[in-house]
Amino acid sequence: MATPTMEDLAQIYRDAGLTPPARFVGNNTPVTQQDIANTQNFVGTGGGGGGDSGGERDSGGGGEVTAEQVLAMFDQLGKDPGIHQDLSREDPLARAERIAAEINSGQRTQEEVIRAIETLPSGGGGGGGGSVGGGGKVTPEQVLQWFDQLGKDPGVHADLSTEDPQSRAIRIAQEINSGQRTQTDVFQSIRNLPDDPFAGTPSLDDLQGLIDDVFADITKPIDFRAAAANLFPTFPPALLDVFADAWARFGDPNLALAEVRQNPLYDTIFPGLKRDDGSLRMTESEYLARIDGYKLALSQFNLNPSNFSGRFVEMVEGELTAGQFASRLSSAFDQIITQMPEIREFYSNNFGIGMTDESIFASFLDTDLGDAILNRRISQAQIGGSGAAAGFNIDLAFSERLRQRGLGLAQAQGFFGDAASRLPTLSRLATRFGLDKSFDITEFAGANIFGDPVQQRRIGRLLGASASSFSERLGTVRTEDDLTLSGLSPR
C-alpha cells in the first residue's frame, strides 16, 4: 500500500466539504503521524474543537450602532481601523466608539461613514491594529497572519490551554466562511487574548532538551510574578504582586484575578471601573484605553489633560465614551468659544461659569447634564449674545422664550439687527404722538416673533399716525379703515 501524501489528506478535507490547508494542496510529500492525527481530529468533528469560547468570541448587540459594528464596516471594506487618510494612527476601539457616537447623535449617517472608510488607504502600514481584510474566502494562512500581526500565539487560548496552530487556523477560517463568525469577531477576540506567555519556547527540534531542562529544574519554583506580568502587562507592580501571590495559593489565574478585583488597591488604580453592585463597567484594558481617549481629545484642543484628570472618574461613572467626550469638546469650541465675545459672556454670566476656555470646556463635561440640556444652554447663549451684540440687554428667560419659538443663531442675529434699526423710530413716534409711553425689545418681539395682536396694532397705530401727519401736509384723506388716499381733500 502506497504511503499517503499531503494531497491525499487534502482530498479528505474536500470529501468532508471543508477547505484543506494550503500546504496540503498538490503536495506529494509523505505525511507525518501528526498530520494524520490532526486531520482525523478536525474532519471527525466537522471542523469544531474546544477552547475558543472563552477567549475568542464576543457577544453581539442591537439597537443603536455599536463600536463593534463600526469595526465590522472597516472589516468588510478591507480597511485598517487604526489608520487615517494621512496615515496617522488612532486606537481602533476609541475611533470606533467615536464614529458610533457621531452616527447615534445624528452628526453623520452610516452611508457617509462607509463612503469615508472606502477612501482610506488599503493595507495596514504595520503594527498595532492590523487590518482584518476584505472579501473572498478566508484561508488558514490569513488567520495565522492575524495572530502574527497582533503579536499573539495561535497555539495558546485565553485559559492558557493549547491547540495545534494549523488546526486552530483551519477551524477558525471554516467558521468565518460558513457564517458562524465574522472576521471582526475573530480579530477582536484575538486582540483580547493575553500576550504570548510562552515567548521563546523551543522548537520541536529542541523538545528533548526542553524536557531534560524541566526534569533538571523540577524543584525550581514557578515564577508566578513573571507569568502574571505577561498576562496583564497593564497592571502596576503592586497589583501584579497581589495577583502572583493569589495565583500561587489557588493555582488558578481566574480565582487570582477575582481576588485582585476585591483588593483595596484595585479601586485606587482603577477608580470608577466598578459599579455599586461590584460589576465592572468594562475590562481593565478598555478602562485604560478610555482614559487615553479622554487625554487625546483634550490635547487636540491644546488643553492640558492633567488639569481635567479629576473629571475622568466622573466621566467613566457617567458612561461617557471617548467619542462622546470629543463631541462635547467640539461643541464647546465651535458654538461658544470661537463665537462672538458676547455669546461667551452671556454663557458665563447666566450659568455661573468662568470666562476662560478651560472653564467653558469643563462645563461641557458635566455628566449630570444630558446632551439636550447642553444644546439648550448653547442656543440660549447664542440668542442672548446676539442681543447683546446688537445693544439689547436681555435675560435668560427672554432668551429661552425666543429659543422655544425656534430662533437659532442666524435667526437671532437677523431679529436683533432688525430691532436695532426699527425700534428707535417706533420709540420716537410713540413720544411724538403720545400714543404710547415706550416701545421696547420685548414688545417688538411680541409683534414680530410671538404674533401678539395687541403689539401689532400698536405698531400700526404709530405708523398710521405718522402717515396721517405727513398726509395732511400733502392733502391726503385718511379713511375709516386706516387706508390713505393721496391727493384727495375732504368734501
Secondary structure, 3 states (H helix, E strand, C coil): CCCCEHHHHHHHHHHCCCCCCCCCCCCCCECCHHHHHHHHHHHHCCCCCCCCCCCCCCCCCCCCCCHHHHHHHHHHCCECCCECCCCCECCHHHHHHHHHHHHHCCCCCHHHHHHHHHCCCEECCCCCCCCCCCCCCCCHHHHHHHHHHCCCCCCECCCCCECCHHHHHHHHHHHHHCCCCCHHHHHHHHHHCCCCCCCCCCCHHHHHHHHHHHHHCCCCCCCHHHHHHHHCCCCCHHHHHHHHHHHHHHCCHHHHHHHHHHCHHHHHHCCCCECCCCCECCCHHHHHHHHHHHHHHHHCCCCCHHHCHHHHHHHHHCCCCHHHHHHHHHHHHHHHHCCCHHHHHHHHHHHCCCCCHHHHHHHCCCCCCCHHHHHHHHHHHHHHHHHHHCCCCCCHHHHHHHHHCCCCHHHHHHHHHHHHHHHHHHHHHHHHHCCCCCCCHHHHHHHHCCCCHHHHHHHHHHHHHHHHHHHHCCCCEECCCCCEECCCCCC
